[in-house]
Amino acid sequence: MSFKEIYDVPKNHQLTIHLPQRFPSKQKVVVTVEEVPLSKKQKLKLMKKAASDPLYIQDMKEVNSDFDSINNESL
């Protein structure tokens, strides 16, 4: 028997799982916890936020600087 439910993670990071009555008692179950992937809208929001993040901007400058010498080479 299978049961799937999506929960919001509370501030205390603790979940209580209530199984449906149809689950037989005295049986073992496997509990797997996975993050729900972000929606496209949420991802775009984070990307827009990163565009003004000073640490991200500095990292991008360093990466661009690392590739400057390669970009100027003729093939």
N, C-alpha and C positions, 0 to 999 in steps of 0.2 A: 504494500500500500504506500502511496506517495502523498505528500502534503507540502505545498509550497506557499509561503506567505512573505510579503515584503514589509519590513518594519523600518521606521525612522529610528536612527540611533539617538538615544537620549543623552543628556549631558553627563550622566554618571556611567555611560557606556555599558549598561547592563540591560539585558532583555529577558523577559519571561515569556516562554512559549507555551501556549495553551493548545494542546492537541485536540482534534475532533473526537467525539465520543466513540466513533467507529474504530478507533485504534484499539487493538486488543491490549489489555493491561498485562504486565509481566513479560512483555516483549522488549527487545532491544531496538533502538533506532539510531541511525547515524545522523548527526547534525553537522551540516556544512555551512559555513558563513562565507559569503562572497559579497564584495561591493557591487552595487548596482551601477552599471556604467552611466556616466553623465550624459544627459541629453545634448543634442547638437546646440540647442539654445544656451545651455549652461556652459558648454565648452567655449562658444563664441564670447560669452560674457567674461570668462576667465582670460581669454586671449586679449580682449580689449583692455582688461585691467593690467595685464602684463606689459602692454605697450607703453605704459607710463610708469612702470616699476623701475626705480633707479638701478637696482641690482641686475635686472634683466637687460636693461639698456647697456650697462657696463659690460656684461657678458657678451652681448652681441657685438660691441665694439672690438673686444678682444678677439673674437672669432673672425670678424672681418679683417682685422689687422694680420692675423695669422695667414690668411689666404691672399693678402695683397700681393706678395711676391709671386705667387703662382699665377694670379690674374694678369700680371704684367709680362709674363713670359710669352714669347711668340712660338707658335707651333710649327 
